[in-house]
């Protein structure tokens, strides 16, 4: 399983049989969806779904039942639904969008647990009630304080947390957040964000949250300058020579297997 972070809350998750993209929003680079086999949407807000990313993809798009996403055809998903997307087993976990002020906003909202291992909570702090190996941890929002992010990670107890939902703060704020979260989670936090010098490391699977029965983790952190927005890439047919994503992205590659 290879996890690539794109702008804000978007991640691209790949394995041998498919490519799954979660929450490609307005601040997400178009190449995030290139070659995707399925898309998951946690909720209807612009920073989590931009329908321009879906143009020409012709792949299944799953979103919460009742979501208001004009211009998008999607499969409605509800709490507790188990389904397969791009070859990944997925469980939908119901949660209310975290409150900004006065009970607002209110919209249909889901988190997604992939392969009983990787959890994307969307804009909520719902503890899934089951073991999570890797948590995609929101680190900044109008609905979130740093203390709440730390408490959420402590409640979920993943083996590692990877930072998302970070496009509304500058680099200094991200580095400060990274230091605090790393300290308060005993080093089990990593901020996947642009701007680092390229590095390549290898860590044990247990350290990176994918269990003793999985192989080593090869990690490569990549950074490119943001490119001007271009028309959204269409789905490349399997086996074609489509290029790999080339926008602002950090990548973590893991060897992870699950029962079919």
Buried (B, 14 or more C-beta within 10 A) or exposed (E): BBBBBBBBBBBBBBBEEBBBBBBBBBBBBBBBBBBBBBBBBBBBBEBBBBBBBBBEBEBBBBBBBEBEBEEBEBBEBEEEBEBEBBBBBBBBBBBBBBEEEEEEBEBBBBBBBBBBBBBBBBBBBBBBEEBBBBBBBBBBBEBBEBEBBBEBBEEBEBBBBBBBBBBEBEEEBBBEBBEBBBEBBEEBBBBBBBEEEEEEEEBEBBEBBBBEEBEBBBBEBBBEEEEEEEEBBBBBEEEEEBEEBEBBBBBBBBBBBEEE
